[in-house]
Amino acid sequence: MLVIPKPPEILTETFPETVMTTLLQIHEPGETPALHEGEHDLAVGIDLGTTNSAVAISHDGRPEILPGEDGSFLVPSVAAYSEDTKALPLVGELARRALLEEPESVVSSIKRLMGRKAEDIKSLAGTLPFEPAVGQDGDEEGGMVRLKVRGRTLTPVEISADILRALKMRAETTLDHAVDRAVVTVPAYFDDAARTATRDAARLAGLEVLRLVNEPTAAALAYGLDKNAEGVFAVYDLGGGTFDVSLLRMEKGIFQVLATGGDAALGGDDFDHAIAEYFLAQRTEGNSSHALTRTEVKTALMSARLAKECLSSAQDGEWVIDTDGATTHHRLDRETYESLIVSFVERTTDICRHVIEDAGLAPEDVSGVVLVGGSTRVPLVRARVAELFGREPLADIDPDAVVALGAAIQAEALTIGSDSLLLDVTPLSLGIETMGKITEKVISRNTPIPVSKTQEFTTYQDGQTAMIIHVVQGEREMVSQNRSLARFELHGIPPMTAGAARVLVTFIIDADGLLTVSAREQTTGLEQHVEVKPSYGIREEDMARMLRESMEHAKSDMSERLLAEAQVDGERMLVALGAAFSADGDLCAEAERDHINRVVTHLRDAIAGADRDTIYARIAELDKVSCAFAERRMDRGIRKALEGKQVSELTEDDLSSGAGAGEDKKGDDIATAR
């Protein structure tokens, strides 16, 4: 059963806006690793990207990308697996080349599947560029998607770990030093499932994650905005598979994320898919019975990616798809290309507008726009961003490298120290279910993290000895309209009158954006907690949908909540009256009881309806007709408390117990009970 909060009892622990401290202080107690001296301070920054990844190191605030043996700075986020299941996979450029000869052995864009279910995988022309595994033993637990690759069954976490392992090896080779600690970046709109998956992948790769940092925040660090600028800046991050936009206020070494938004399933891959669909439609033109193979799909994607890159500078070109014994030629000019992708670009600018509104600002209030991600090289993207903000965006640093550079600066700060303070935010509200299946928000969206908030709840029924804590995420008023994150039970509550128990529920979000919830019964000190790790498979783009729906349905949601609250008040009064009749029914004459029961029936009918004014009218009527009975109960309670005692022996508890015998504890917020 559920819980209703006590608004006057809310306790909040978070960072005051004026606090000046170091990055080292931003962590949930026990989470940030201890600092060491000398060589052990070495930590790298890693941008685990959808299309390309990179690793960087920072010395004295000067970050640099670590190159490979061939001098390349970027590592394609591609892994190729051989038939030898014990052999390490090829990662990077060699794996990308294997697409031409053995496409069935190659996996790319795996970041898009972090925290996803099999049914969430986007197909291309009705065909997936990889084969999902179905019916695996672990499918039920968390529902994590699995892929079949060369006789292996692999999860996105395992494939990402292989990419991270290659980045770790690159760093160790270049630095000639063991590397086992890193700051890893994630899209700002990655939810708990995707963040947990990223941390798990790093652990598999032998890396301790000092911090998961949002990509826009890392980009701001790389530009040095925390030191050299004041005002509000937008970070527009369009990568291969994800889009984020964040507004950050820079002031005296502190920069705080004011608002963030995005779509974790929107990026340059969608541009590739649009071009590939265009090419494949030409390839099958006049032959509708032709069934595309995975080889054709992967080859079309490679050609599409080349076309996208070329058309960022050229006006037109021709590309060839040569596979499965058939060669086709495909021409594409920039105008046609832009018509294929314009809807995706407009989705990003729409999200930008919503984020600006969330922060209570206008585009002209933004001092500058930072571009992040290789997809921001597309001329149409830059033009639409400039049009929206009324200024040319900043693109001084390679957009493919800027996130890794910022991560390296953060890694140095977490090991050596820094005078800057990062204040990221949580993208969606978090709360618990209360009586009536109402969502009571404990931490609101766009709250700076890390943060800890505590709220007090109480019991709903007399003698209640347990409470179910149901943690939900979202902006809607009713639990069914939000997303369930976790449930746990608090047992051992002393049996007391409804509303007498005091249970403190604490939400803690650490600097990585991961949530822990605990519940503590104040009388006994009993406590339970849960680290909220939502099942892999939550669709991150649902976050944007949830925010949109919360605005569209705000009025109806509030009406539904108010009705539910009225129904809870009515039910609570009926429960209290039933308990009173059970205890002291002999004090109520038959005619009086019949009258009360008729009003009870009217109240039950009102609760079953949808008019809260009628419910409250019936509650008031029942309160009036049962008032005399309540007074007689109170008199009996007081006489019982005074029995055999001298006036000098009376205690406050004696008096309150008599007074409480007939009270309905209105105003207490109630937790559901078992």
N, C-alpha and C positions, 0 to 999 in steps of 0.2 A: 504494500500500500504506500501512499505517497506522502509528500512533505510540503508544508506551506511555510514560507520564511517569516521571520520577525524583522520587518524593515528597520525598526529603531535599533536593532542589535548588530547591524552590519559593522564588521571590523575590516579595515583595509590596510594592507602593507604593500607599498610600492615605492618607486623612486620619486621623490619630490622633483618638480621641474627645475629647481634651482641647484640641485645637487651637482657638485663638481668632484669627480672621482676618476678612477682608472678603469680600463676595460677588465682588469683582473678581478674587480669586485662584482662583475655581472655574472652571477651564476646561482643556481640553486645550491644550497649548502651540500657539500660533498660531491658535487658533480664536476666542477672544474678541477683538473689535475693540479697537483702541487708544482710549484716552480722549482727549477734547479739552476745551478750555476754552470757556466762553461759550455762544453760541447753539447751537453744534454738539452740546451735551450733550442737546438735545431728543430724546426718544424716547417713544413711546406704548406703552401696553399694550392688547393686543387679545384679546378672547375670541371665537374663531371657533366659534360654537355651532351645534348642529343645527337648532334652531328660530329662535333669535334670536342676534345678535351684538352686540358693543358695543366701543367704543374709549374709552380713558381716559388722562388725563395726571396726573402727580403733581408737586407742588411742596412742598419742605420736608416730605416725608412725609405730605402731605395730598392724597389722590387724589380725582379727580372725573371723572364720566362726561361725555363731550363730546356735547352734544345736536345734533340736526339743525336745519335751518331751521324746521321745524314745532314744535320744542321737544321732540320725542320722544328718548328716550335709547337705545332699543333699535332695532336694524335687523333686521327679519325676514330670515332666511337664505334668501331666495328670489330667484331671478333669472328675468327674462322676456326672451325673445329675439324680435326682429322678423324679417321676411323679408329685410331688408337685412343681409346677412352682415357688412358693414363697420360697421354701427351698434353703439354700445355698448349693452349690455343694461340694462333697468331692474332695479334692485336695491332690495329693501326693501318698504315698504308699497305702493308703486305696483305692484310686481311681484305682490304677494299679491292685490291687487284684480283683476289681470289673470286670475287663476284663474277668475273668474266668467264672463268673456267669451271668453277664449282659453286654456283650460287646457292645450292641446297645446303652447303656447309657454313654459310655466312649469316650472321645476325647483326643488324644495324638498328639505330634509333631505339635502343632498348629502354632508354630513359622514359619514353612515352608509356611504357608498360609498368613502371614502378607503382605498386599499390593498385593494380588493376585486375579485373576479372576477365576471364576468357571472352565473355560476351561483349566486353567493352572494346575489343580490338577492332580498329577501323580497317575495313577491307578496301581493296583497290580493284575497280572493275569487276567486283564480285569474287575476287581471288585474294587470299592473304599472301604477302611476300614471305611468310614462314608458316610452319605447320604447328598449330597449337595441340598440345597433348590433352586428351580427353580421358576422363575416368581414372585419373591417378589416385593413389591411396590418400595423398595429402590434400586432394582438392577440397574436401569438405571443411578442413581446418583452415579457415581464413580465406579460402577460395582464390589463392594466388594463381595467376595464370602460369602455365608451363609450356615450354616449346620443345618440339622434337627436332633435334639437330644431329645428324649423322649417328643415329643409334643412341643418342643421349637424351635424357629428359632434363631440361634446365629451366630454372626460374630466372626472372629478371635480376634478382639479387645476385645469383651466381654469375651471370654474364657480366653484370656491372662490376662485380668483384674482380673478374679477370681483367677488365679495363683498368680498374684502379691499381691492380697488381703491376700492370705494365707501366703505369705512371710512377709508381713507387720505385720500380727497377730503374727507370730513366733518371729519377732524382738521385738514387744511390750511385749510379754510374757516373753522372755528371759531377756530383759533389764529392765522390770517393768517401762516402760516409753513410752509415746505416741511417735509414729514415723510417721511423715508426709512429710519427705523430703528424697530424695534418688538420687544417681547417678545410672543410669541404663545403662548397656552395650548393644551394638548392633554390629552385624558384620560390618567390615569396608566397605563391599560392599553393605550394605543395602542402597537403594535409598531413595529419599525424601518421597515416599509413605509409605515405610516400617518404616522409622524413625517416621513419623507423626503418624502412627498407633500405634507404641510403646508408644509414648508420650500420645496419647489418652487413651490407656489401663491403663497407670499409673494414669492418672487423674481420670478415672472411679474407680480405686482402692483407691482413696483418698490420692495419693502421688503427691507431687510437685517435678518435675524432675529438679534437679539443673543442670544436664548436661547429655547428651547422649554421652557416651565415646565408641570409637571403642574398640572391644575386644582385638586386639593385643596390643594396647596401654596400656590397663589395665593390661595385662599380664606382660608387660615390667615393669610397676610400681611395681607389686607384687614381681618381682625378684630383685627390687632395682637397676636395670641397670642404672637409672638416677643418682645414687650416687656412685656406686662402679665399674663402668666400663666406658671405653672409646672405641670408634670404632663403627663399623656397626654390628648390630644384626638383625637376621631374627626371626620373630614370626610366627610359623606355627601352625595355629589354625584349627583343624578338629573336629567339633562338630557333633551333631546328624543330623543336617539338613543343615549346612552351612560350607563353607570353606573359610578362609581368609589367606593371607600371606602378611606381611608387613616388609619392611626394615626400620630400625630406626637408625639414627646416634646419638650416645651419646657423649656429650662433655660439660664438666663443668656445669652440672646441667640442661643443655638444651638437650632435645632429640626431634629430628624432624623426622617425617615420610618422607622418601625419595620417596617411591613408594609403592603402595598397589595394590593388585589384589585378585581375588577370584571368587567364584561361590556360589550364595545364594541358590542354589538347589542341593548341593552336600555335603554328609556327611555320618555319620554312619548309618542313616536310609537307605541309598542306599545299604549298606552291608546287613542290615536286609532284605531288599526287595529281594536281590539276593539270599540269603539263603532260604527265604520263597518261592520264585518262584521254587527253586530246590526241596524243600520239597513238595510243592503242585503238582508239575509235577509228583513226585513219587506217591503221594496220588491218583491222577486221572489216573495213568498209566493203560492202558487196558480198561478204561471207559471214552472215549472221550465225551460221552454225559452228563457226570456229570457236573452240573452247580454249581460252588462254591458259597457258601453263605458268607455273611459278617462275620458271626461267625467263619467260617473256616479261613477266611482271617486274622482276628484279632488273632485267636489262633495260626496260623502259624507264624505271626509276633512275638508273645511272645516267641514261641519256637526258632525262628531264633535269637532273641536277646540273649536268654540264650546260644545258640550255639556259637554266636560271642564272648561272654564274656568268656566262658569256653575255647574256642580254642585259646585265647590269652595266655594261660599257658599250656593247655593240647594239645596232638598231635591228639587225635580223641575222639569221643563220640557218644552216641545215644540219640535221643530225640523222644518224643511221641506227636502226635496230636490226642487228644481224644475229639471229638465233633460231634454233629449231628448224634449220634448213631454209629459212626465208629471210630475205633482206628487204627492208622497206626504208624509204627516205622521207624525212619530215621537215618541212620548212616552217619557221615560226618567226614573226617579227615582234618588236617590243609592244606595239599597240595591241596586238592580239593577246600577247602574254599578259599584259596588264588587265585586259578584260577578263582573263581567266582567274586572276587573283584579287581583283578589286574588292570582292565581298569579304575576303579574309582581312585585308588591310582596314576596311571600314569597321570590322568587328573590333580591331585594336583601338581605333580612335573613339569608338563608342564607349569602350571600357575606360579609356582615358577621361572622357567627359564625366562619367559616373564617379571616378575617383576624385576628380577636382571638386565635384559637388559634395562628396562625402567630407572633404576637408574644409568646406565652406568658403572656397576660393573661386576665382575666375581665371581663365587661361592667362590673362594679362598680369596676374599676380605672380606668375612663375618667372623667376630670374633667369633660368637656363634649363636646357633639356639635354641630358646625356644619352647617347645612343649606345646600346649594348647588344651583342649578338650578330652573327654573320648575316642574318636576314635583313638587318638594317642597311646593308649595302644596296638593296633594291631601290632604284630611283623613285618609284611610286611611293614607297614607304617614307623616304625622306621628305618628299614633297608634301604628303598628307600630314606628317608630323609638323613641318614648318607652317603649314596652313592652319592647323589647329592652335598652335601656341603663339603664332604671330612672330616667330623668330627662327633663324636657322639653328638647328641642333648642334651640340658639341660632338665632334667626331675626331678629336686630335689623337686619341689612342686607338690602336687596332681594336675594333669591337669584338673580335674573337679572343683577344688576350686580356681585355680590361678586367674581367671578373676574376681570373686567376691571379692577376697582379694585386687586386684588392684583397683576395683571400690570403695572399702571402703577407701583406701588411698586417692583417688581423692575426695571422699566426705568430708574427714577430711580437705583436702587442701582447698576446696571451702568454708568451714565454719570457720576453724581456721587459715589457711594460709600455704604457702609452698614456698620454694626457687626454686622450679623446674618450668620449662616452657614446656608445651606440645604444639607441633606444628603438628597437624594432617593435612591431605591433602584431597582435593576433588578428587574423583576417575575419573570423566569425565569432559570434557570441557563444559562451559556454554556460550551462546551467544544469538544473536538475528538475525532475518531474515532481509536481506537487499534487495534492488532492484535486480531483476533477480533470486529471491529465493535462494540467497547465504547466507551461515552461516558466520556471523562475530563473531569470538570468543572474548569474553570479559574476561573470566577467564579460563585459560588453566588447563587441568588435572594435578594432582599432585602439585597444588598450595597450600602452607600451609594455613590452616584456623585457626581462623577466618580471613576474608579478605574483603576489600571493593575496588571495582574498578569502575571508572567512565570514560565514553567515550562519545565524542560529535558527534551528528548526525545532519543532516539538511534535508530540504524538497526537494521534487523531482519536484513539479509542482508549477507554479505561483499561488498565492492566496490560497495555501493549508492552511487549518485551523485546521486539525486534523491529528493525526498520530497513526497508529496501531503498538504496540510493541508486537512482537511475540517472546517469550522466548523459546529457544531450547537447547537440551543437546546432546552431542555426538562429535565424532572426524571427521566426514565426512565434505566435503566442501559444499554440497548442503542441503538445509533444508529438502527435502523429504527423505534424507538418515539418518537423525537424529530423535530424539524424541521430540515431542512438549510437553512443560511443561505448558505454560500459555499464554494468550493473554489479553491485556488491551488497552484502547484507551486514548490518550491525546488530549483533545479538547481545543479550545480557542486560538490556535496559531494565532497571528496577520497575516492577509493576506499580504504576501510579495513576492518579486521575488523569484523564486526557488533558493535554496541554501543560502538565507539570514537568515533564522531562525536558531537559535542555541538551540538545545535540548540536555541536559545532561542526559544520561541514566546511572544509578548507580546500580550495582549488589553488594549485601551484603550477605555473607555467615557467619552465626554465628558459635559459637564453637560447636553446635550440628550438623552442616552440613546442616542446613535449609536455604533456599534462599529467599531473598526479593529483588524485582526489582522496581525501581522508575524512573520516567521520569519528567524532569523539563524544562520548556521553559524559557530561560534566560531573555527575554524582559519583559514578564508579571509576571514571578514568579509562573505561574500555574504549579501544580504538581499532578501526579497520581502515585500510587504505588500498588503493589500486593504482597502478601505473597504467594510464589509458593508452592502450595500443589497439586502435581499431583494426578490424580484419583487413588484410590486404585485399584490395579489390574495390575500395571506395572510389567512385569517379570524382576526380578533383574538380572537373568543370561544373559539378553540381554546386560548388560553392558560389559561383557566379549566379547560377539559377536561383539558389536560395536567397541571395541578396535581392535579386530582381523581384522575386515573388513576395518578399517581405514588404517591399514598397508598394507593389500592386495591390496587395490584400491587407494593407495596414488597418483600414477601417473595419472590414469584416472580421479580421483576426481579433481586434480589440473587442468587438461586440460579442464574439464567441467566447473570449476569455471572461468578460464580465458576466455572461450568462452562466458559465461554468462556476465562477466564484459564488454566484447567487445560489446555484444548485448545491454547492458544497456547504454553504451556510445553512441552507434548509435541511440537508441531510444531517449535519452536525446537531442541529436543534432536535431533530427527531430521535437521534441516538441518545442525546442527553435526557430527553423526556422519557424514553423507554427505560433508561437506567433508573430514573427517579421513581417511576411506577413500580419497578422491580424491588426497589429498596423500601419505599414508603407508600405503597399503593393504598394502604389502609387509611391514610389521611385524606383520601379523595372520595367523596360521596359518589354513588352510582350515577345520579343525574348529572353531576359536575363532570364525571369522567366521560359520559356519553357526549356531552357538549364538546369537551376537549377532543375526543376521538373524531367528531364530525369535522372540526377544524383541521385536525391532522390529515384527514382524507383530502380536504381541500388543498392543503400544502403539498401532499404527495402528487396530486393531479397537476399542480402548478410546476413542481420540479420536473415532471415528465414533459412539460411544454417548453416553449421557447421564448417566454415573456418574463424577463427578469424583474420588471416592475411588479408583476402579479406575484412572483415568488416572494419578494420582500414585503408585499402587502400581507400575504398569508403568514409570513414569519411574524410580523408585527401583531396580527390578529391572534396567533397562537400564544405569543408572549403575553398578551393581555388576558386571555381566558385562563391561562395557567398560572397567573401571577399569585392568586390567593393560595393555590396549592404549594407554590414555591416558598411563600412566606411561612406556611405551616411546617414545611420541611426544615426551614432555617431555624424556627423556634425549637423544634425537636432536637436539631443538631446542637444548638447552644445549651439546652437543658442537659443533654447527654454529656457535653464537655464540662459542665459545671458540677455534675453529680459528685457528691462526696468531697468537694474541694472548698477550702477557704478562699476568700477573695485574694488574700495575699499570696496564695499558691498559683494563681492563674498565670499562664504564659501567653505570649502572643500567638503561639501555635494553637493553643486551645481555642482561642477566639476565632482564628482564621479557619480552623477546621470546621467549626460550626457554620461560619458564614459561607464557606465553600461548598457546603453540602447541597445547596440548591442552586449554585451558580452555573450558568452556561458561560464558559470562558471565551467569550467573543473577543476578537482582536488578536488572539494567539495564532501564529502561523503554524500550519500543521504538516507533519510529515506522515507519509503513508506507513501503515503499520502491518505487522503480521501478528 
